[in-house]
Amino acid sequence: MNLIGYTIFIALSNNIDNITARIAYSIRGIHISLPINLYISFITFVISGLAAYSGTTISNILSQRTTSIIAMILLTAIGLWMILEPYMRRQKDNSDNGDTHIRQEERPGIMQVLSEPEKADMDKSMHIDFKEATILGIALSINNIGGGLSAGMIGINALAMGLLSALVNFIALWAGNYIAEFFIKWNLHKKAAFVGGLILIGIGIEQLF
């Protein structure tokens, strides 16, 4: 597979959570306007681009074999996390059912929004404003750091990684209004995370050969 293919697959896999987040918003009737979507995509561009640039810098310091091993470890770890995280979240939700009223009073932070993106709507206004979009954008982009680092280590251009990640992010949030019902009906958001995880693991393993 060439670098263009790697870039596309990594960008798609890194942003699967955005599709899941948009489905959650559609179910709850939470609106994301075009300016807010562009703003979140810009945050994704900056974080993904910087991560890929850092990966390129590391690859210039370490040997090619070492960077390949590190990239393999990162991509495999991210892939495994994408596959296992839905099951871990389900177990956590089941164990926390008794504390629901307490958790609803808490002001969600970045890590909580990362695990439950719909909680970015802190004021319950049914739309995401710029302040909430900042937390949401950072939370959704945290997943891109490991993939971005790995992308830079295997030679993917940082600007290309940032732009493609931002584009995928924008399309995922925009299209969520139209594809949410389809994804929910066929349970595709969970299957997409599993497939995305397998793709990242496959790309990671390929770095050793």
C-alpha angles and dihedrals in degrees: 000000000000128000093263090058092047090050093052095046094046092047092049094046093046092054101045088103088063090061090050090048092051091050089053090051093048091052090052095040093244112159127218112194124212095254091050091048090051090049093051090047090053090054088051090050093052097046096042093045093049091047091052091046090052089050090052090050091051091049089055091055101042129053120269092248092052094048090048090054092047091048090049092051093048096046093045092048092049091047092051091047091052090052097044101035097079090055092046090049091050091052091048092050091051092050093047098049091104092057098049095116091053095049092050090062094053121096105237120236131202095277093050091048087049091059095035108025094180088070089072086090091082098166093048089234092139092239134076116242126197094268092051090042090058092058092041093048093050092045093051092044095052087080088058096059097078093041091046093051090049091047091054092048093055092049105266114150112252094221092050091048092050095046095046092046090051091048093050090047092051094048092046093053094041096045092046089084090062106031101040095094091048092049092047094047093055096031088237097151090069093042090049091056090051093049092044090052092051091050092053091048089050093050089047095052091047090061090073094060 
